Amino acid sequence: MNSCSQITNFLSNEYMTPQKKYLFIVNPISGDVDKSEIIEEVLNFASNKNFEIIQFKTTEADCSKEIHELYELHQPERVLVAGGDGTIKMVAEALEEHDVVFGILPAGSANGLALDLNLPDTIEEQLEIAFNGDFIAMDMVEINGLKSLHLSDIGLNAQLIKNYEQGNTRGKLGYALQAITTLIDADEPFSAIIQSHDVAFECTAKMIVIANSQKYGTGVTINPDSQMTDGKFEIVILKNLDLLIFGKIITGNMPVDKEDVEIISTDNATITIIKPVSFQVDGEYCGEVSELKVNILPGKMKVAIPEKVI
C-alpha cells in the first residue's frame, strides 16, 4: 500500500475465531474533528462482540483503489465510515460494484447525510446502528458523471463553498467568514433553462439545488417532501434569495419560504445556464458549469439506519 493508507487489524482475542469482520475507514483530518475517541469506541465495541476490525486511515483525497482492494481481500460484513459527506461518497464510489451495507459515523465538517438519516448524536447509539442496524437502499444522483449523495447546487452556495475551500479557517467560523465575502461579492440572479422529459421552461434564480434529500448540513430543510428511496430527485429553484435570507439558510436558522421556492420532482433533467456559474456536489466545489445533465441512480447505496427513519 502507498502513503494513502494505514492498515491495522484488531482482534478481540487472538485465540478465538472472530464472529464477524468489519472494514473501518476513518478520515483523521475531516472537519478538524479529533477521531481518537471514535476509533477507541469502535474498537471497544468490536472487542465486546468478538468482531475483527480492519482499520484503514485515509490520508489523501482519493483512496478508492486501496479501499476496493481491501474489500476484495477481506470481504467484510459491513463497511463503517467515520468522516464527513466527502469521505462517505469516496468510499461508496470505490465500492459501488459490490453489495455493501455502510455504517455511518458522522465526523466531518459537513454531515448532511447523517442528518437526513436521522442518526442519533451519541457514539454509542451510532455504533449499534452501524454494526447491527436495519438498512435502506437509498438512491444516488448522477450529475455530469459525478455522484451525489444528498444535495448539490449551482449559484450562491457553491460560490461560498469555493471561497471556504480557498480560505484558511475551518469549521463554522470559516463558513461564517466566507459567507460575508460571498454575500458582498454576490452576482445578480442567473437565467437557466430546465428540461425534464418533454417539458422545458426558463427561470431566474440565485441558487438551483439538485436534491436527493431534505437538509443541508446546517440542519435547514430545503426540500421538505424528499425521500431518498423514491427513485426521484428534486430541482429546488430559489428565486428571491436576498442576503438576509441566505445568511439564515447557511446557518440553519430558518426554513425557506415556500413563496420564494419552486420544486420539481423528476428522475432526469438537463439544466442549461446562460452564463457559467459555480457548482458544488455534496459540499465539494467542482468549478463553473454552463450545463448539468442529471439522472437518478435508484437504490444505489445500502446504508444502516435507525428504525422507521423513512
C-alpha positions in Angstrom: 0.0 0.0 0.0 1.2 3.6 -0.6 1.1 6.6 1.7 -2.7 6.8 1.2 -3.3 4.1 3.8 -2.6 2.9 7.2 -3.9 -0.5 7.9 -4.3 -2.2 11.2 -6.1 -5.4 12.2 -7.7 -5.7 15.6 -8.8 -8.9 17.1 -10.6 -9.1 20.4 -8.9 -12.4 21.2 -6.2 -13.8 19.0 -7.1 -17.3 20.2 -10.7 -17.1 19.2 -12.2 -17.1 15.8 -14.0 -13.7 15.3 -17.7 -13.9 14.7 -17.7 -11.2 12.0 -15.2 -9.0 10.2 -15.7 -5.3 9.5 -13.8 -2.8 7.4 -13.5 0.5 9.3 -12.5 3.6 7.2 -11.7 6.8 9.1 -10.6 10.2 7.8 -8.5 11.5 10.6 -8.5 15.1 9.2 -12.1 15.7 8.1 -13.7 18.7 9.7 -10.9 19.3 12.1 -12.6 16.7 14.4 -10.4 14.5 16.6 -11.2 10.9 15.7 -9.2 9.2 18.5 -12.4 8.8 20.7 -14.4 7.4 17.8 -11.6 4.9 17.0 -11.4 3.8 20.6 -15.2 3.4 20.8 -15.3 1.3 17.6 -12.5 -1.0 18.8 -14.1 -1.4 22.2 -17.5 -2.2 20.7 -15.9 -4.8 18.4 -13.9 -6.3 21.2 -17.0 -6.8 23.3 -18.7 -8.6 20.4 -15.7 -10.6 19.3 -15.6 -8.8 15.9 -12.5 -8.3 13.8 -11.8 -4.8 12.7 -9.6 -3.9 9.7 -8.9 -0.2 10.2 -7.9 2.0 7.3 -7.0 5.7 7.7 -7.3 7.8 4.6 -4.5 10.4 4.3 -5.1 11.7 0.8 -8.1 13.0 -1.1 -8.9 9.8 -3.0 -8.1 6.3 -1.7 -10.6 4.5 -3.9 -8.2 1.9 -5.3 -6.8 0.9 -1.9 -10.3 0.7 -0.4 -11.5 -1.5 -3.2 -8.5 -3.8 -2.8 -9.1 -4.1 0.9 -12.7 -5.0 0.4 -11.8 -7.7 -2.1 -9.3 -9.2 0.2 -11.3 -9.3 3.4 -15.0 -9.5 2.2 -16.2 -7.7 5.4 -19.7 -8.0 6.9 -20.2 -4.2 6.6 -18.1 -1.1 6.0 -18.0 1.5 8.7 -17.1 5.1 7.7 -16.0 7.8 10.1 -15.8 11.2 8.4 -17.9 13.7 6.6 -20.0 13.5 3.4 -16.9 13.7 1.2 -15.3 10.7 2.8 -18.6 8.7 2.7 -19.0 9.5 -1.0 -15.5 8.4 -1.8 -15.9 5.1 -0.1 -19.3 4.5 -1.7 -17.9 5.2 -5.2 -14.9 2.9 -4.5 -17.3 0.0 -3.6 -20.2 0.7 -6.0 -19.8 -2.6 -7.8 -20.2 -4.5 -4.5 -23.3 -5.3 -2.4 -22.2 -3.4 0.7 -24.0 -2.1 3.7 -22.4 1.1 5.0 -22.5 2.2 8.7 -22.1 6.0 9.1 -20.2 7.6 12.0 -20.6 11.3 11.3 -17.4 13.1 11.9 -16.8 15.8 9.3 -17.3 19.5 8.6 -20.4 18.5 6.6 -22.6 15.7 7.9 -25.7 16.3 5.8 -26.4 12.6 5.1 -26.3 11.7 8.8 -28.9 14.4 9.4 -31.1 13.1 6.7 -30.8 9.6 8.0 -31.8 10.8 11.5 -28.7 9.2 13.0 -28.5 9.8 16.8 -26.0 12.2 18.4 -24.3 9.7 20.7 -21.5 7.5 19.5 -22.9 4.5 21.5 -26.2 4.7 19.5 -24.4 5.3 16.3 -22.2 2.2 16.7 -25.2 0.0 17.4 -26.8 1.1 14.2 -23.6 1.0 12.1 -22.8 -2.6 13.2 -26.2 -4.1 13.5 -29.0 -1.7 12.4 -31.5 -2.1 9.7 -30.7 -0.6 6.3 -32.2 1.0 3.3 -31.1 1.0 -0.4 -31.0 4.8 -1.0 -30.9 6.5 -4.3 -27.9 8.5 -5.6 -27.9 11.2 -8.2 -25.5 11.4 -11.1 -24.7 15.0 -12.2 -22.4 15.4 -15.2 -20.9 12.0 -14.4 -20.4 12.8 -10.7 -22.2 11.0 -7.9 -24.2 13.0 -5.3 -25.5 11.5 -2.1 -27.8 14.3 -0.9 -27.5 17.9 -2.0 -25.7 19.7 -4.8 -26.3 23.1 -6.2 -25.3 25.9 -8.6 -25.1 29.6 -7.6 -24.6 31.4 -4.3 -23.9 28.4 -2.0 -21.5 26.8 -4.4 -19.6 30.1 -4.6 -19.5 30.1 -0.8 -18.0 26.6 -0.8 -15.4 27.7 -3.3 -14.4 30.6 -1.0 -14.4 28.3 2.1 -12.1 25.8 0.4 -9.7 28.6 -0.6 -9.7 30.1 2.9 -7.5 29.1 5.9 -10.2 28.8 8.6 -12.2 25.6 9.0 -15.4 24.8 10.8 -18.4 27.1 11.5 -16.2 30.1 11.9 -14.7 29.5 8.5 -18.1 29.3 6.9 -19.2 32.5 8.6 -16.2 34.4 7.5 -16.5 33.3 3.9 -20.3 33.9 3.9 -19.6 37.6 4.4 -17.2 37.7 1.4 -19.6 35.7 -0.7 -22.6 37.9 0.1 -20.7 41.1 -0.6 -19.4 39.8 -4.0 -22.6 38.0 -5.0 -23.6 38.2 -8.7 -27.1 39.0 -9.9 -29.6 36.2 -10.4 -28.8 33.9 -13.3 -31.1 32.6 -16.0 -31.5 28.9 -16.7 -33.5 26.6 -18.9 -34.7 23.4 -17.3 -35.8 20.4 -19.4 -37.2 17.3 -17.9 -38.5 14.7 -20.4 -40.8 16.6 -22.7 -41.3 19.7 -20.6 -38.9 22.8 -20.7 -39.1 26.2 -19.1 -36.9 29.2 -18.3 -36.3 30.6 -14.8 -34.2 33.1 -13.0 -32.6 32.1 -9.7 -29.9 32.8 -7.1 -29.5 29.1 -6.5 -30.7 25.9 -8.0 -30.4 22.8 -5.8 -30.3 19.2 -7.0 -31.8 17.4 -4.0 -31.8 13.8 -3.1 -32.7 14.6 0.5 -34.2 17.2 2.7 -31.5 19.0 4.7 -28.2 20.8 4.3 -25.5 20.1 6.9 -26.6 23.2 8.8 -29.9 21.5 9.5 -32.0 23.7 7.3 -34.8 22.0 5.4 -34.5 22.9 1.7 -36.6 20.1 0.3 -39.3 19.1 2.8 -41.0 16.3 0.9 -37.9 14.4 -0.3 -37.5 10.7 0.2 -34.1 9.0 -0.6 -35.8 5.8 -1.8 -38.4 7.0 -4.2 -36.4 6.9 -7.5 -36.6 10.6 -7.9 -34.7 13.8 -7.1 -36.0 17.4 -6.8 -34.9 20.5 -8.5 -35.3 23.3 -6.0 -35.3 26.8 -7.6 -34.5 29.6 -5.1 -35.8 32.7 -6.8 -36.0 35.5 -4.4 -32.9 35.0 -2.2 -31.8 38.2 -0.6 -28.7 38.5 1.6 -30.6 38.2 4.9 -32.4 35.0 3.9 -29.2 33.4 2.5 -27.4 34.1 5.8 -30.1 32.4 7.7 -30.1 29.4 5.4 -26.4 28.7 5.7 -26.6 28.9 9.5 -29.6 26.7 9.7 -31.8 29.3 11.5 -34.9 29.1 9.3 -36.7 27.1 6.7 -37.0 28.6 3.2 -40.3 30.5 2.5 -42.3 28.4 0.0 -43.3 31.6 -1.8 -39.7 32.1 -2.9 -39.2 28.5 -4.0 -40.3 26.3 -6.9 -39.7 22.5 -6.6 -39.8 20.0 -9.5 -39.7 16.2 -8.9 -38.2 14.1 -11.6 -35.8 11.3 -12.5 -34.0 13.0 -15.4 -33.2 16.6 -16.3 -30.9 18.9 -18.2 -30.2 22.4 -16.8 -28.7 24.9 -19.2 -27.3 28.1 -17.7 -26.9 31.2 -19.9 -23.7 32.3 -18.1 -21.4 29.8 -16.3 -22.0 29.6 -12.5 -20.3 27.9 -9.6 -21.2 24.3 -9.0 -20.8 22.1 -5.9 -21.5 18.4 -5.1 -22.2 17.3 -1.5 -20.1 20.2 -0.2 -17.2 19.9 -2.7 -16.6 22.7 -5.2 -16.5 21.4 -8.7 -15.8 24.5 -10.8 -18.1 26.6 -13.1 -20.7 25.0 -15.4 -23.0 26.0 -18.1 -24.9 22.7 -18.3 -25.9 20.0 -15.9 -27.1 16.6 -17.0 -28.9 14.9 -14.1 -30.4 11.5 -13.6 -31.3 9.2 -10.7 -29.5 6.1 -9.7 -32.2 4.1 -7.9 -31.2 2.0 -4.8 -27.5 2.6 -5.4 -26.2 2.6 -1.8 -27.2 0.5 1.2 -26.8 2.4 4.4 -27.6 1.5 8.0 -30.4 3.4 9.6 -32.4 3.8 12.9 -35.8 2.1 12.8 -38.5 4.0 10.9 -36.2 6.6 9.6 -38.0 6.9 6.2 
